[in-house]
């Protein structure tokens, strides 16, 4: 057998299905509860009214042993606890299925594709910078779910792939979210918990945001140029089922009907309401699900769709996005196991001890790594801040690290992990909308994530050396 035949016969390694990966993680979490001591911190009311941990109060408590039935029941319990996100994701899929049938999305994409036809790869920074800034100021990272269904077909029409379109939305929003300038739910809460002036240190964060966003843009432009030159270089090469509907002449721009124009204004009003609700009313997936359902039904009726047609469209949207919704529930089962086994506080305390014993010059980097690890079991940024920042703030004082640096370590460590951890609800919803397999996305994004974290470590060390306050 010649070398060529050997290569053909050789089986390539492929990551297992995301369900398999998550079930393995659930089993590993269960085994950890059998080994790791149960423990608990005392808590007190924090500046926002929520309970926060009191540093130095950790104590080992009587061991909690979980049964095999607890292991099995953690999966439905995870789905129940993540039900708000689960149904929110379903409604996103349903709404966009209706909008596709109204022709409004295709109309907007055709106009955008015609406008950007001769601008080449420069369309990438043009689309990414405004979204990153919007997220940096508002923290409304969920806006990606509105952005990605528009960007993907636009990029497909211009000769790129779905990963390029998805990455435009995810990389820009997560860069803004991770280096948030005035986002209340991340930097705002974290700074309050360590008693810093609200939104102080914004200058250094602006520099960091510019650096990370530039890295993300260059990374994506290189990939996009490669795909444009040779479609076989796409990580999704061969999957043309979804892309085929967008392979149309970009010079052929359909004319909007009066009904479509009215429906478009309704959609824009809905987006404005969503932004206001996220920032001022603290909306989350429950409220967003109701808004998405309302927008879908109302726009369908305005363009003249029958109720049965709207219902069928919603059902098709549910089927298309069910994987992303189910993954969030399965991932939540990991934290259910760790919480029921009462080892989350033990893990937090252990990570805090590790942070304290390393050389002080690299303490900020270790803090960043700790926050990144915590985000898998505590996917809520505000919840993670409540749990970790009182500990990290105290460790910062003990080790001589600036409290401002400890907040930045939280932002970077927590933020970037939101676009590769399956516990991130909006991220998995985005992949489901984009019809991109989780394993394919990992192959694409991991090099950027590694680069971002390495640069983040350098910026944290610099911030500590200049005694950034």
Backbone torsions as a table, in degrees:
resi	resn	phi	psi	omega
1	UNK	NA	127.8	-179.3
2	UNK	-79.4	172.5	-175.2
3	UNK	-62.4	-37.0	-178.0
4	UNK	-62.9	-43.6	179.3
5	UNK	-65.4	-34.7	178.2
6	UNK	-63.6	-40.7	-179.6
7	UNK	-66.6	-38.3	179.6
8	UNK	-65.9	-41.4	-177.5
9	UNK	-75.6	-17.3	-177.6
10	UNK	-73.5	129.7	-177.9
11	UNK	-81.6	129.1	178.6
12	UNK	-82.0	144.1	178.7
13	UNK	-71.9	135.7	177.6
14	UNK	-133.9	136.7	177.4
15	UNK	-64.7	143.7	178.6
16	UNK	-68.3	170.9	178.6
17	UNK	-58.6	148.5	-177.3
18	UNK	-58.6	-33.1	176.7
19	UNK	-61.2	-42.4	-179.6
20	UNK	-63.4	-44.7	179.8
21	UNK	-58.8	-45.2	-176.6
22	UNK	-69.9	-38.9	177.5
23	UNK	-62.8	-39.7	176.5
24	UNK	-60.7	-42.6	178.5
25	UNK	-63.3	-38.0	178.3
26	UNK	-63.7	-42.6	179.3
27	UNK	-65.5	-41.7	177.7
28	UNK	-61.8	-41.5	177.8
29	UNK	-62.1	-41.1	178.5
30	UNK	-62.9	-44.5	178.6
31	UNK	-62.5	-34.8	178.5
32	UNK	-64.0	-34.6	179.7
33	UNK	-67.8	-21.9	178.2
34	UNK	-80.1	-20.7	-174.2
35	UNK	-106.9	-45.5	-175.1
36	UNK	-75.8	132.9	179.0
37	UNK	-62.9	145.5	174.2
38	UNK	-76.5	145.0	-179.0
39	UNK	-157.5	168.3	-177.1
40	UNK	-153.8	143.2	169.8
41	UNK	-95.4	151.4	167.2
42	UNK	-76.4	154.0	-177.6
43	UNK	-126.6	162.9	174.7
44	UNK	-146.5	167.0	-179.9
45	UNK	-75.5	128.2	-178.8
46	UNK	-88.4	-176.9	-176.6
47	UNK	-63.1	-23.0	179.6
48	UNK	-96.8	1.0	-179.4
49	UNK	96.2	-13.1	179.3
50	UNK	-84.9	159.6	179.7
51	UNK	-76.1	133.2	176.6
52	UNK	-124.9	154.6	-179.4
53	UNK	-73.6	145.9	176.3
54	UNK	-98.4	115.6	-179.2
55	UNK	-57.6	142.5	176.6
56	UNK	84.2	2.5	-177.0
57	UNK	-106.7	8.8	-177.5
58	UNK	-67.2	139.1	175.2
59	UNK	-145.9	145.3	176.4
60	UNK	-75.2	134.6	-179.9
61	UNK	-116.0	177.6	-178.9
62	UNK	-58.7	134.8	-174.3
63	UNK	-62.2	132.1	176.2
64	UNK	-102.4	118.0	179.3
65	UNK	-104.3	129.6	178.4
66	UNK	-95.7	146.4	179.7
67	UNK	-90.5	172.7	176.0
68	UNK	-62.8	-35.3	178.4
69	UNK	-64.7	-36.3	175.8
70	UNK	-61.2	-39.2	177.5
71	UNK	-61.4	-47.3	-178.8
72	UNK	-67.4	-40.6	-176.9
73	UNK	-73.3	-15.3	-179.2
74	UNK	-64.1	-27.4	-178.6
75	UNK	-69.7	-53.9	175.2
76	UNK	-63.8	-33.1	178.2
77	UNK	-65.2	-38.5	176.8
78	UNK	-62.6	-41.1	177.8
79	UNK	-65.1	-37.7	178.3
80	UNK	-66.0	-46.9	-179.1
81	UNK	-65.4	-29.7	179.6
82	UNK	-96.9	16.2	-174.4
83	UNK	-60.6	-36.1	179.8
84	UNK	-61.1	-44.8	178.6
85	UNK	-69.6	-41.0	-178.7
86	UNK	-55.7	-52.6	-177.7
87	UNK	-73.1	-29.5	175.1
88	UNK	-62.5	-42.6	179.3
89	UNK	-65.3	-42.0	178.4
90	UNK	-59.0	-43.3	-178.5
91	UNK	-66.8	-32.1	175.2
92	UNK	-60.4	-47.8	178.9
93	UNK	-61.7	-42.5	179.4
94	UNK	-63.5	-44.2	-179.0
95	UNK	-60.9	-47.5	-176.8
96	UNK	-70.3	-27.3	174.9
97	UNK	-65.1	-39.9	177.0
98	UNK	-66.3	-45.6	-178.4
99	UNK	-60.8	-35.4	177.8
100	UNK	-64.0	-40.7	-178.5
101	UNK	-71.5	-23.6	177.5
102	UNK	-73.6	-18.2	-178.7
103	UNK	85.3	-1.9	-176.9
104	UNK	-67.1	-43.1	-179.1
105	UNK	-63.5	-46.7	-179.8
106	UNK	-60.9	-37.5	179.2
107	UNK	-63.0	-49.1	-179.7
108	UNK	-64.0	-39.8	-179.4
109	UNK	-65.4	-40.7	-179.8
110	UNK	-61.3	-42.0	179.8
111	UNK	-66.5	-43.1	179.4
112	UNK	-65.1	-43.2	-179.3
113	UNK	-62.3	-39.8	178.6
114	UNK	-64.5	-39.5	-178.4
115	UNK	-68.6	-34.6	-174.5
116	UNK	-101.8	8.1	-173.1
117	UNK	-56.7	-34.9	-175.0
118	UNK	-104.9	13.5	-177.7
119	UNK	-100.2	-3.0	174.7
120	UNK	58.6	-146.5	-174.2
121	UNK	-72.4	-9.8	178.0
122	UNK	-65.8	-12.4	175.8
123	UNK	-63.6	-25.3	-176.6
124	UNK	-64.3	-55.6	176.8
125	UNK	-63.6	-32.6	179.3
126	UNK	-59.7	-37.9	-179.4
127	UNK	-85.0	-27.6	-172.8
128	UNK	-85.3	-40.9	-173.1
129	UNK	-61.5	-48.7	179.6
130	UNK	-61.0	-38.3	-178.7
131	UNK	-68.3	-38.0	178.1
132	UNK	-64.1	-42.9	-179.7
133	UNK	-67.0	-40.7	178.8
134	UNK	-60.4	-43.8	179.9
135	UNK	-69.6	-36.8	-179.5
136	UNK	-63.0	-34.0	-178.7
137	UNK	-87.2	-33.6	-174.8
138	UNK	-102.6	-28.7	-173.7
139	UNK	75.8	6.8	-176.5
140	UNK	-80.6	69.0	-175.0
141	UNK	-67.2	-22.0	179.7
142	UNK	-63.8	-14.1	178.0
143	UNK	-59.9	-19.1	179.4
144	UNK	-59.5	-29.1	-178.2
145	UNK	-70.3	-22.2	173.9
146	UNK	-87.0	-33.3	-173.7
147	UNK	-75.2	-43.8	-170.0
148	UNK	-65.9	-36.9	179.0
149	UNK	-67.3	-17.4	176.4
150	UNK	-88.8	-42.4	-175.2
151	UNK	-70.1	-40.0	-176.4
152	UNK	-58.9	-56.0	179.6
153	UNK	-62.4	-29.9	176.1
154	UNK	-61.9	-47.5	-178.7
155	UNK	-68.3	-33.5	177.0
156	UNK	-64.0	-41.9	178.5
157	UNK	-63.0	-30.4	-177.8
158	UNK	-90.0	5.3	172.9
159	UNK	97.6	13.0	178.0
160	UNK	-103.2	-166.6	-179.4
161	UNK	-120.5	176.7	-177.6
162	UNK	-63.9	-32.1	178.6
163	UNK	-64.4	-39.8	178.3
164	UNK	-60.5	-47.7	179.8
165	UNK	-63.4	-43.4	179.3
166	UNK	-64.7	-41.6	-178.6
167	UNK	-66.3	-35.2	175.8
168	UNK	-54.3	-46.1	-178.0
169	UNK	-73.0	-48.2	-174.2
170	UNK	-72.5	-44.5	-177.9
171	UNK	-65.6	-41.8	-178.9
172	UNK	-67.3	-45.8	-177.9
173	UNK	-68.1	-38.2	-177.2
174	UNK	-75.3	-28.5	174.1
175	UNK	-64.4	-46.6	177.9
176	UNK	-64.1	-38.7	-178.9
177	UNK	-69.1	-42.4	-177.1
178	UNK	-70.0	-34.2	179.6
179	UNK	-109.7	40.0	-174.4
180	UNK	-52.4	138.1	-179.6
181	UNK	-92.0	-44.2	-178.4
182	UNK	-137.8	21.0	-177.5
183	UNK	-67.1	119.8	-175.8
184	UNK	-63.2	-38.7	-172.1
185	UNK	-78.8	-10.8	179.9
186	UNK	-118.3	-82.3	-178.1
187	UNK	-63.1	-33.6	-179.6
188	UNK	-62.8	-52.5	-179.8
189	UNK	-64.4	-45.1	-177.6
190	UNK	-59.8	-43.4	180.0
191	UNK	-68.3	-35.6	176.3
192	UNK	-63.2	-41.4	-176.3
193	UNK	-67.4	-28.0	178.3
194	UNK	-105.4	14.7	172.2
195	UNK	59.0	48.7	171.9
196	UNK	-103.3	156.8	175.6
197	UNK	-62.7	133.3	-174.6
198	UNK	-57.2	126.5	177.9
199	UNK	64.5	19.8	175.2
200	UNK	-68.6	160.5	179.9
201	UNK	74.6	19.7	-174.0
202	UNK	-65.4	-28.6	-178.0
203	UNK	-62.1	-47.3	-179.0
204	UNK	-67.5	-36.5	178.7
205	UNK	-66.4	-33.8	177.1
206	UNK	-64.1	-41.2	177.3
207	UNK	-63.5	-45.4	-179.9
208	UNK	-62.2	-41.7	178.9
209	UNK	-61.0	-43.7	179.2
210	UNK	-60.8	-40.5	-179.6
211	UNK	-66.1	-50.1	-177.5
212	UNK	-65.4	-40.4	-179.9
213	UNK	-66.6	-39.0	177.7
214	UNK	-62.4	-43.2	177.8
215	UNK	-60.4	-44.4	-179.9
216	UNK	-63.8	-41.2	179.9
217	UNK	-65.1	-46.3	180.0
218	UNK	-62.6	-43.8	178.7
219	UNK	-57.4	-47.1	-177.1
220	UNK	-71.7	-37.8	179.2
221	UNK	-62.9	-38.6	178.0
222	UNK	-62.1	-44.9	179.0
223	UNK	-64.7	-45.1	-177.2
224	UNK	-62.3	-43.0	178.8
225	UNK	-62.5	-39.0	179.1
226	UNK	-63.4	-43.3	-179.6
227	UNK	-69.3	-39.8	179.7
228	UNK	-62.5	-39.5	-179.0
229	UNK	-72.8	-40.3	-178.6
230	UNK	-143.0	100.6	-178.4
231	UNK	-55.5	-22.4	178.8
232	UNK	-66.0	-16.9	179.2
233	UNK	-79.1	-10.3	178.4
234	UNK	-67.4	138.6	176.9
235	UNK	-66.8	-14.6	179.4
236	UNK	-107.0	15.1	-176.3
237	UNK	-57.3	132.9	-179.5
238	UNK	101.6	-15.6	178.9
239	UNK	-99.5	90.1	-174.5
240	UNK	-107.0	3.9	-174.7
241	UNK	-59.9	-46.3	-177.5
242	UNK	-82.3	-37.2	-174.7
243	UNK	-67.8	-28.2	-172.1
244	UNK	-58.1	-35.9	-176.4
245	UNK	-66.6	-16.1	-178.6
246	UNK	-102.0	-1.4	-179.2
247	UNK	-82.0	73.5	-177.4
248	UNK	-124.5	166.0	178.7
249	UNK	-71.0	117.0	-176.0
250	UNK	-73.3	-8.1	176.7
251	UNK	-84.7	-12.3	-179.4
252	UNK	-92.9	97.0	-176.6
253	UNK	-102.8	113.4	179.2
254	UNK	-67.0	151.9	-179.4
255	UNK	-92.1	134.7	-178.3
256	UNK	-74.7	139.7	174.2
257	UNK	-82.6	167.2	177.9
258	UNK	-60.8	-41.2	179.3
259	UNK	-62.5	-41.5	179.8
260	UNK	-65.4	-38.2	177.5
261	UNK	-63.5	-43.5	178.3
262	UNK	-62.7	-43.7	179.6
263	UNK	-63.6	-35.6	178.2
264	UNK	-63.2	-41.5	176.9
265	UNK	-63.8	-36.6	176.6
266	UNK	-63.1	-41.9	178.8
267	UNK	-63.6	-45.4	179.1
268	UNK	-61.3	-41.3	177.2
269	UNK	-62.7	-37.9	177.6
270	UNK	-64.7	-40.2	178.1
271	UNK	-64.9	-42.0	177.9
272	UNK	-62.4	-43.1	177.8
273	UNK	-62.1	-39.4	179.3
274	UNK	-63.3	-45.9	179.3
275	UNK	-60.6	-44.9	-179.9
276	UNK	-63.4	-42.7	-179.7
277	UNK	-64.8	-40.1	179.1
278	UNK	-64.1	-40.0	-175.1
279	UNK	-83.1	-44.3	-170.5
280	UNK	-101.0	-27.6	-177.0
281	UNK	-109.6	1.1	178.3
282	UNK	66.3	33.2	-179.4
283	UNK	-61.3	148.4	173.9
284	UNK	-135.4	-158.8	-170.8
285	UNK	-63.3	-30.8	179.3
286	UNK	-62.1	-50.4	179.5
287	UNK	-67.1	-39.4	179.3
288	UNK	-64.4	-37.1	178.7
289	UNK	-60.8	-43.7	178.1
290	UNK	-63.5	-41.0	179.0
291	UNK	-64.9	-44.8	179.5
292	UNK	-60.8	-43.3	179.0
293	UNK	-61.3	-44.3	-179.8
294	UNK	-62.7	-44.2	179.3
295	UNK	-62.4	-44.6	-178.9
296	UNK	-61.6	-48.3	-178.5
297	UNK	-65.4	-46.5	-175.7
298	UNK	-64.9	-45.5	179.9
299	UNK	-65.5	-37.1	177.4
300	UNK	-60.8	-43.8	179.4
301	UNK	-66.5	-39.9	-177.7
302	UNK	-62.2	-40.9	-178.1
303	UNK	-81.4	-1.1	174.7
304	UNK	97.1	16.0	177.7
305	UNK	-74.1	144.9	175.5
306	UNK	-75.5	155.9	-179.1
307	UNK	-59.8	-41.0	179.1
308	UNK	-62.8	-38.7	179.4
309	UNK	-65.2	-41.4	177.2
310	UNK	-62.3	-43.8	-179.3
311	UNK	-62.3	-43.3	179.3
312	UNK	-64.5	-38.6	178.4
313	UNK	-63.6	-44.2	177.1
314	UNK	-58.9	-43.0	-178.9
315	UNK	-63.2	-40.8	176.9
316	UNK	-63.5	-40.1	177.9
317	UNK	-64.0	-39.4	177.7
318	UNK	-60.1	-44.8	-177.9
319	UNK	-64.0	-37.5	-177.7
320	UNK	-68.2	-26.7	-171.1
321	UNK	-114.2	3.2	-174.3
322	UNK	-60.7	-34.3	-179.5
323	UNK	-60.3	-47.4	-179.8
324	UNK	-61.7	-37.2	179.8
325	UNK	-69.0	-43.8	-178.0
326	UNK	-66.0	-36.3	-179.6
327	UNK	-61.5	-38.8	179.4
328	UNK	-61.7	-42.1	178.3
329	UNK	-65.9	-42.0	177.7
330	UNK	-63.1	-42.6	179.9
331	UNK	-63.9	-36.4	179.2
332	UNK	-63.7	-25.2	179.0
333	UNK	-60.0	-29.6	177.8
334	UNK	-61.5	-47.8	180.0
335	UNK	-70.0	-29.2	175.6
336	UNK	-60.6	-46.9	179.7
337	UNK	-61.6	-48.6	-177.7
338	UNK	-64.7	-36.7	-179.9
339	UNK	-71.8	-44.9	179.6
340	UNK	-65.3	-32.2	177.2
341	UNK	-81.1	-1.3	177.6
342	UNK	55.0	45.8	178.6
343	UNK	-117.5	0.6	179.4
344	UNK	-64.1	-45.7	178.0
345	UNK	-62.8	-35.3	177.3
346	UNK	-63.4	-42.6	178.6
347	UNK	-63.3	-45.7	179.2
348	UNK	-59.7	-44.2	-179.8
349	UNK	-64.6	-41.8	-179.8
350	UNK	-64.4	-41.8	177.9
351	UNK	-65.1	-35.6	177.4
352	UNK	-65.1	-39.4	178.7
353	UNK	-64.2	-43.0	178.3
354	UNK	-60.0	-42.8	179.3
355	UNK	-59.9	-36.2	-175.1
356	UNK	-76.1	-28.0	-173.0
357	UNK	-92.7	-10.8	179.3
358	UNK	-77.0	161.0	176.7
359	UNK	-54.6	137.2	-174.1
360	UNK	-61.1	-24.8	-178.9
361	UNK	-66.5	-26.4	179.9
362	UNK	-110.0	7.8	-180.0
363	UNK	-55.0	-43.9	179.1
364	UNK	-59.1	-36.7	179.3
365	UNK	-66.6	-40.5	177.9
366	UNK	-66.0	-38.3	176.2
367	UNK	-58.6	-43.0	178.7
368	UNK	-61.0	-45.0	-179.8
369	UNK	-63.6	-40.8	179.3
370	UNK	-61.1	-45.7	-179.9
371	UNK	-63.6	-37.5	177.5
372	UNK	-63.3	-40.3	178.6
373	UNK	-68.2	-41.5	-178.8
374	UNK	-62.7	-30.5	-174.5
375	UNK	-65.0	-20.8	178.7
376	UNK	-67.7	-41.2	-177.6
377	UNK	-94.5	-15.1	177.5
378	UNK	-128.9	77.8	-172.0
379	UNK	-70.7	-12.3	176.9
380	UNK	-81.8	122.5	-178.6
381	UNK	-63.7	-43.5	179.4
382	UNK	-66.4	-39.0	177.6
383	UNK	-65.2	-40.1	177.9
384	UNK	-65.1	-39.1	177.7
385	UNK	-61.1	-43.7	-179.7
386	UNK	-60.2	-38.5	-176.9
387	UNK	-80.5	-43.1	-169.4
388	UNK	-95.1	-34.2	-171.3
389	UNK	-65.3	-36.2	174.1
390	UNK	-59.1	-36.8	178.2
391	UNK	-70.7	-48.5	-177.4
392	UNK	-67.0	-34.5	176.8
393	UNK	-63.2	-41.9	177.5
394	UNK	-66.4	-41.6	178.3
395	UNK	-64.6	-34.8	177.9
396	UNK	-60.6	-43.1	179.6
397	UNK	-65.5	-41.1	-177.7
398	UNK	-66.2	-40.2	-174.2
399	UNK	-93.1	-2.4	179.1
400	UNK	82.0	15.1	177.3
401	UNK	-84.4	137.7	177.0
402	UNK	-61.2	138.5	177.6
403	UNK	-62.6	-32.5	177.5
404	UNK	-62.5	-37.8	178.5
405	UNK	-66.9	-38.9	179.7
406	UNK	-63.9	-33.7	176.7
407	UNK	-68.4	-43.4	178.5
408	UNK	-63.6	-37.7	177.2
409	UNK	-61.8	-39.1	176.0
410	UNK	-63.5	-46.7	-177.2
411	UNK	-60.4	-47.8	-177.4
412	UNK	-69.7	-47.1	-177.6
413	UNK	-61.7	-44.3	179.8
414	UNK	-73.0	-45.6	-167.9
415	UNK	-62.6	-56.2	-173.0
416	UNK	-63.2	-29.0	-178.0
417	UNK	-67.7	-13.4	-178.5
418	UNK	-70.2	-12.9	178.2
419	UNK	-112.5	22.8	166.3
420	UNK	-145.7	-9.8	174.1
421	UNK	-84.0	132.4	178.9
422	UNK	-72.0	-7.3	177.7
423	UNK	-79.5	-7.5	-179.7
424	UNK	-83.4	112.5	-174.2
425	UNK	-62.7	-51.0	-176.8
426	UNK	-66.6	-31.4	179.4
427	UNK	-66.9	-47.7	179.7
428	UNK	-66.4	-33.2	176.1
429	UNK	-64.8	-39.0	179.1
430	UNK	-63.9	-44.5	178.2
431	UNK	-63.1	-37.6	179.2
432	UNK	-65.5	-43.7	176.8
433	UNK	-61.5	-37.9	-176.5
434	UNK	-81.0	-12.4	-176.4
435	UNK	57.9	44.1	177.1
436	UNK	-110.3	122.3	177.0
437	UNK	-59.4	140.8	-178.4
438	UNK	-56.3	-42.7	-177.5
439	UNK	-65.9	-35.3	177.0
440	UNK	-66.3	-40.3	179.1
441	UNK	-63.4	-42.1	179.1
442	UNK	-58.4	-44.2	-179.7
443	UNK	-59.6	-36.2	180.0
444	UNK	-74.6	-46.0	-165.3
445	UNK	-89.1	-24.4	-174.3
446	UNK	-55.3	-43.8	178.4
447	UNK	-58.3	-38.8	178.5
448	UNK	-68.4	-41.8	-179.6
449	UNK	-60.9	-43.7	178.8
450	UNK	-61.6	-45.4	179.2
451	UNK	-60.7	-46.2	-179.9
452	UNK	-59.3	-45.4	-178.5
453	UNK	-67.2	-36.6	177.5
454	UNK	-64.9	-43.7	177.2
455	UNK	-66.2	-38.2	177.0
456	UNK	-59.7	-41.6	178.3
457	UNK	-61.9	-41.6	179.1
458	UNK	-64.0	-44.8	-179.5
459	UNK	-64.9	-34.2	177.4
460	UNK	-67.8	-42.6	178.1
461	UNK	-63.4	-42.2	178.2
462	UNK	-62.1	-44.0	179.6
463	UNK	-59.6	-38.9	179.2
464	UNK	-69.9	-39.8	-178.6
465	UNK	-65.7	-34.1	179.6
466	UNK	-89.5	4.3	179.3
467	UNK	54.9	52.6	-179.2
468	UNK	-64.8	127.7	-177.9
469	UNK	-118.6	NA	NA
